[in-house]
Amino acid sequence: MINSIKKGFQVGIKTTWTLGKIIFPVTLIVALLQYSPVLPWVIEAISPMMKLLGLSGDAAIPLVLGNFLNLYAAIGAILTLDFSVKEVFILAVMLSFSHNLIVESGVAMKVGVKLWLVLVTRLGLAFASAIIINLVWQGGSETAQYGMIQAKSDEQISGIGSILLAAIEKAGLGILQLSMIVIPLMIVIQILKDLQWLKKFSNGMSPITKSLGMNENTSTTMAAGLLFGLAYGAGVVIQAVEEDGVSKRDLTLAFIFLMACHAVVEDTLIFIPLGIPVWPLFLIRIGVAIALTLIVGFFWKRSGILSRKEAEPTYEK
């Protein structure tokens, strides 16, 4: 156990350093751009489109960074901007469904899932969820409080030195809060690995995968995606597909579920520093994943398009 904690701590420090190299410069650059004419011009240009999603124009910045980079880059941007609680929650839900598209789409394509399906599913869920939340939730207008990063007073920051210092302070606090989430999380994951609980979790998921219309041999793929995500768990997911001989139909259903809900612990906990309620976020992801998988599986089965070829394993090295 001591070795697991030590190794997990080392991995946590390494992960924080790796992610910090993304978050710190992103936070610093976005914070500095706030005081330049560039950011206000971009925000004004896209504001009309963002209103449909219940967001202000500057929300496009974390959305773009999150989709092309990862959640940590998006959070780094959010920490530098003033949003309402509702806007932060909408951003969190959108980014939970759609983030790190380049890497995670690559993983999906590696195991045989079509790129168009990945993009339509993830981007569709992101935009649909934002529109629905904006229409249904009438509250959340108060300014969001980002943990240790407090809202700015009305006092204007002036001077290059003061602006740079404020930006560095935001970036540093963002990294500190990230480490408080990532390091304990990596310790827990390392303990789970060493105790071989992934295998036990996979066995326990067999009834769940079966209830979602998939064969039991899909459970390891599902477990790896749920626990580690599509990017961090790429090796485990690909190996599981290769060794377990998952059919094209089951693989597609599994990835439809995982595209809506993967790395469910990590991708939920990292939003805590943003000061939003994470339980609704967790339940939305789980609920949408289950409903979408059942609906697609039902219509797929009723349509009769499942051929013998589609029932065979499709993984290629």
C-alpha positions as CSV (number, residue, x, y, z in Angstrom):
1,M,0.0,0.0,0.0
2,I,2.9,2.4,0.9
3,N,4.5,1.7,-2.5
4,S,1.2,2.3,-4.2
5,I,0.7,5.7,-2.5
6,K,4.3,6.7,-3.2
7,K,4.0,5.7,-6.9
8,G,0.6,7.4,-7.1
9,F,2.0,10.6,-5.6
10,Q,4.9,10.6,-8.0
11,V,2.5,10.1,-11.0
12,G,0.3,12.9,-9.5
13,I,3.2,15.3,-9.4
14,K,4.3,14.3,-12.9
15,T,0.7,14.7,-14.2
16,T,0.3,18.1,-12.5
17,W,3.6,19.2,-14.1
18,T,2.5,18.0,-17.5
19,L,-0.9,19.6,-17.3
20,G,0.4,22.7,-15.6
21,K,2.6,23.4,-18.6
22,I,-0.7,23.7,-20.5
23,I,-2.8,25.5,-18.0
24,F,-0.2,28.1,-16.8
25,P,0.6,29.6,-20.2
26,V,-3.0,29.4,-21.4
27,T,-4.3,31.2,-18.2
28,L,-1.5,33.7,-18.5
29,I,-2.1,34.5,-22.2
30,V,-5.9,34.7,-21.8
31,A,-5.6,36.9,-18.7
32,L,-3.2,39.3,-20.6
33,L,-5.5,39.3,-23.7
34,Q,-8.3,40.6,-21.5
35,Y,-6.5,43.9,-21.3
36,S,-5.8,44.1,-25.1
37,P,-8.3,45.0,-27.9
38,V,-8.0,41.5,-29.5
39,L,-10.2,39.6,-27.0
40,P,-13.0,42.2,-26.8
41,W,-13.2,42.3,-30.7
42,V,-13.5,38.5,-30.9
43,I,-16.1,38.3,-28.2
44,E,-18.2,41.0,-29.8
45,A,-18.1,39.2,-33.1
46,I,-19.4,35.9,-31.8
47,S,-21.7,37.1,-29.1
48,P,-25.0,36.7,-31.1
49,M,-24.3,33.0,-31.7
50,M,-23.3,32.3,-28.1
51,K,-26.6,33.8,-26.8
52,L,-28.5,30.8,-28.1
53,L,-26.4,28.6,-25.8
54,G,-27.0,30.9,-22.8
55,L,-23.4,32.1,-22.9
56,S,-21.5,35.4,-23.4
57,G,-19.1,35.8,-26.3
58,D,-16.0,35.2,-24.3
59,A,-17.2,31.7,-23.4
60,A,-16.0,30.7,-26.9
61,I,-12.4,30.8,-25.6
62,P,-12.7,27.9,-23.1
63,L,-14.9,26.0,-25.6
64,V,-12.2,26.2,-28.4
65,L,-9.4,25.4,-26.0
66,G,-11.3,22.5,-24.4
67,N,-12.2,20.9,-27.7
68,F,-8.8,21.3,-29.4
69,L,-6.6,20.7,-26.3
70,N,-8.2,19.3,-23.1
71,L,-10.4,20.1,-20.1
72,Y,-7.4,21.6,-18.2
73,A,-6.7,24.2,-20.8
74,A,-10.4,25.1,-20.9
75,I,-10.5,25.4,-17.1
76,G,-7.4,27.6,-17.2
77,A,-9.2,29.9,-19.5
78,I,-12.4,29.9,-17.4
79,L,-10.4,30.9,-14.3
80,T,-9.4,34.2,-16.0
81,L,-12.9,35.2,-17.1
82,D,-16.0,36.5,-15.2
83,F,-19.0,34.2,-15.8
84,S,-22.3,33.6,-14.0
85,V,-22.9,30.3,-12.2
86,K,-25.2,29.3,-15.0
87,E,-22.6,30.0,-17.6
88,V,-20.0,28.0,-15.8
89,F,-22.3,25.1,-15.4
90,I,-23.3,25.2,-19.1
91,L,-19.6,25.3,-20.0
92,A,-18.9,22.4,-17.7
93,V,-21.7,20.2,-19.2
94,M,-20.6,21.1,-22.8
95,L,-17.0,20.4,-22.1
96,S,-17.8,17.1,-20.4
97,F,-19.5,15.9,-23.6
98,S,-17.0,17.5,-26.0
99,H,-13.4,17.9,-25.1
100,N,-9.9,16.8,-26.4
101,L,-11.5,15.9,-29.7
102,I,-8.3,15.3,-31.6
103,V,-6.8,12.8,-29.3
104,E,-9.9,11.0,-28.2
105,S,-11.3,10.8,-31.8
106,G,-8.0,9.2,-32.7
107,V,-8.6,6.5,-30.1
108,A,-12.1,5.9,-31.3
109,M,-10.9,5.6,-34.9
110,K,-8.1,3.3,-33.8
111,V,-10.6,0.7,-32.6
112,G,-12.9,1.1,-35.7
113,V,-15.4,3.8,-34.7
114,K,-16.2,6.2,-37.5
115,L,-15.0,9.8,-37.1
116,W,-18.3,11.3,-38.2
117,L,-20.1,9.3,-35.4
118,V,-17.7,10.7,-32.8
119,L,-18.1,14.3,-33.9
120,V,-21.8,14.2,-34.4
121,T,-22.4,12.5,-31.0
122,R,-20.0,14.6,-28.9
123,L,-20.7,18.0,-30.5
124,G,-24.4,17.3,-30.8
125,L,-24.7,16.5,-27.1
126,A,-22.7,19.5,-26.1
127,F,-24.8,22.0,-28.1
128,A,-28.1,20.3,-27.3
129,S,-27.4,20.2,-23.6
130,A,-26.5,23.9,-23.6
131,I,-29.7,25.0,-25.3
132,I,-31.8,22.8,-23.0
133,I,-30.1,24.0,-19.8
134,N,-30.4,27.6,-21.0
135,L,-34.2,27.2,-21.6
136,V,-35.0,25.2,-18.5
137,W,-32.8,26.9,-15.8
138,Q,-33.9,30.4,-15.0
139,G,-31.5,30.9,-12.1
140,G,-27.7,31.0,-11.6
141,S,-27.3,34.7,-12.6
142,E,-24.9,35.4,-9.7
143,T,-21.2,35.7,-10.5
144,A,-19.3,32.4,-10.1
145,Q,-16.7,32.1,-7.4
146,Y,-13.6,30.1,-8.5
147,G,-12.5,28.6,-5.2
148,M,-9.4,30.4,-4.1
149,I,-9.7,32.8,-7.0
150,Q,-12.0,35.5,-5.9
151,A,-14.0,37.9,-8.0
152,K,-12.3,41.1,-8.8
153,S,-13.4,44.3,-7.2
154,D,-14.4,47.3,-9.2
155,E,-10.9,48.7,-8.9
156,Q,-9.3,48.8,-12.4
157,I,-5.9,47.2,-12.8
158,S,-3.6,49.5,-14.7
159,G,0.0,49.3,-15.7
160,I,1.9,46.5,-17.4
161,G,3.5,45.3,-14.1
162,S,0.1,45.1,-12.2
163,I,-1.6,43.3,-15.2
164,L,1.2,40.8,-15.4
165,L,1.3,40.2,-11.7
166,A,-2.5,39.6,-11.6
167,A,-2.3,37.2,-14.5
168,I,0.6,35.2,-12.9
169,E,-1.4,35.1,-9.6
170,K,-4.5,33.6,-11.4
171,A,-2.3,31.1,-13.3
172,G,-0.5,30.0,-10.1
173,L,-3.7,29.6,-8.1
174,G,-5.1,27.5,-11.0
175,I,-2.2,25.1,-10.8
176,L,-2.4,24.9,-7.0
177,Q,-6.1,23.9,-7.1
178,L,-5.4,21.5,-10.0
179,S,-2.7,19.7,-7.9
180,M,-5.2,19.4,-5.0
181,I,-7.5,17.3,-7.2
182,V,-5.0,15.5,-9.5
183,I,-2.5,14.2,-6.9
184,P,-5.1,12.4,-4.6
185,L,-6.9,11.1,-7.8
186,M,-3.7,9.6,-9.2
187,I,-2.9,7.9,-5.8
188,V,-6.4,6.3,-5.8
189,I,-6.0,5.2,-9.4
190,Q,-2.6,3.6,-8.7
191,I,-4.0,1.8,-5.7
192,L,-6.9,0.5,-7.8
193,K,-4.3,-0.7,-10.5
194,D,-2.1,-2.5,-7.9
195,L,-5.0,-4.2,-6.3
196,Q,-6.3,-5.3,-9.7
197,W,-9.7,-3.7,-9.0
198,L,-10.0,-2.8,-12.6
199,K,-10.5,-6.5,-13.4
200,K,-13.0,-6.8,-10.5
201,F,-14.8,-3.6,-11.7
202,S,-14.9,-5.0,-15.2
203,N,-16.5,-8.3,-14.0
204,G,-19.0,-6.3,-11.9
205,M,-20.0,-4.3,-15.0
206,S,-20.9,-7.4,-17.1
207,P,-24.6,-7.2,-16.0
208,I,-24.7,-3.5,-16.8
209,T,-23.2,-3.9,-20.3
210,K,-25.7,-6.7,-20.9
211,S,-28.6,-4.5,-19.8
212,L,-27.4,-1.8,-22.2
213,G,-27.7,-4.3,-25.1
214,M,-24.0,-5.3,-25.3
215,N,-22.3,-8.7,-24.8
216,E,-20.4,-9.3,-21.6
217,N,-17.0,-9.2,-23.4
218,T,-17.5,-5.4,-23.7
219,S,-17.2,-4.9,-20.0
220,T,-13.4,-4.4,-19.9
221,T,-13.6,-1.7,-22.6
222,M,-16.4,0.1,-20.7
223,A,-14.6,-0.2,-17.3
224,A,-11.4,1.2,-18.7
225,G,-13.2,4.1,-20.4
226,L,-15.2,5.0,-17.3
227,L,-12.3,4.9,-14.9
228,F,-9.4,6.3,-17.0
229,G,-11.1,8.0,-19.9
230,L,-10.4,7.7,-23.7
231,A,-7.1,9.6,-23.6
232,Y,-5.4,8.4,-20.4
233,G,-7.0,4.9,-20.8
234,A,-6.3,4.6,-24.5
235,G,-3.9,1.8,-24.1
236,V,-6.2,-0.2,-21.8
237,V,-9.2,0.4,-24.1
238,I,-7.4,-0.6,-27.3
239,Q,-5.9,-3.7,-25.6
240,A,-9.4,-4.7,-24.2
241,V,-10.9,-4.4,-27.7
242,E,-8.1,-6.5,-29.2
243,E,-8.1,-9.2,-26.7
244,D,-11.8,-9.6,-26.0
245,G,-13.0,-9.7,-29.6
246,V,-15.7,-7.1,-29.3
247,S,-18.1,-6.9,-32.2
248,K,-18.6,-3.8,-34.3
249,R,-22.1,-3.3,-32.9
250,D,-21.1,-3.7,-29.3
251,L,-18.0,-1.5,-29.8
252,T,-20.1,1.2,-31.4
253,L,-22.6,1.1,-28.5
254,A,-19.8,1.1,-25.9
255,F,-18.2,4.2,-27.5
256,I,-21.6,6.0,-27.7
257,F,-21.9,5.5,-24.0
258,L,-18.3,6.5,-23.3
259,M,-18.4,9.5,-25.6
260,A,-21.1,10.8,-23.3
261,C,-19.6,9.6,-20.0
262,H,-15.9,8.6,-19.7
263,A,-13.4,9.3,-17.0
264,V,-16.4,10.0,-14.9
265,V,-14.6,10.5,-11.6
266,E,-11.7,12.7,-12.9
267,D,-13.7,14.7,-15.4
268,T,-16.3,15.5,-12.7
269,L,-13.9,16.3,-9.8
270,I,-11.7,18.7,-11.8
271,F,-14.7,21.1,-12.1
272,I,-14.8,21.5,-8.3
273,P,-12.4,24.5,-8.3
274,L,-15.0,26.3,-10.6
275,G,-17.4,26.4,-7.7
276,I,-20.3,24.7,-9.5
277,P,-22.5,21.8,-8.1
278,V,-20.8,18.6,-9.6
279,W,-23.6,16.1,-8.7
280,P,-26.0,17.4,-11.3
281,L,-23.1,17.3,-13.8
282,F,-22.4,13.7,-12.9
283,L,-26.0,12.7,-13.1
284,I,-26.6,14.4,-16.5
285,R,-23.6,12.6,-18.0
286,I,-24.7,9.2,-16.6
287,G,-28.3,9.7,-17.6
288,V,-27.6,10.9,-21.1
289,A,-25.1,8.1,-21.7
290,I,-27.6,5.4,-20.6
291,A,-30.5,6.9,-22.5
292,L,-28.6,7.4,-25.7
293,T,-27.1,3.9,-25.7
294,L,-30.4,2.3,-25.1
295,I,-32.1,4.4,-27.8
296,V,-29.4,3.7,-30.4
297,G,-29.3,0.0,-29.6
298,F,-33.1,-0.3,-29.8
299,F,-33.4,1.3,-33.2
300,W,-30.3,-0.5,-34.5
301,K,-31.9,-3.8,-33.5
302,R,-35.3,-2.9,-34.9
303,S,-33.9,-1.7,-38.2
304,G,-32.4,-5.1,-39.0
305,I,-29.2,-3.5,-40.4
306,L,-27.0,-5.6,-38.2
307,S,-25.4,-8.0,-40.6
308,R,-23.1,-11.0,-39.9
309,K,-20.1,-8.8,-40.8
310,E,-21.1,-6.2,-38.2
311,A,-21.3,-8.9,-35.5
312,E,-17.7,-9.9,-36.1
313,P,-14.7,-8.3,-34.3
314,T,-13.3,-5.4,-36.3
315,Y,-10.2,-4.4,-34.4
316,E,-7.1,-4.2,-36.6
317,K,-3.6,-3.6,-35.4
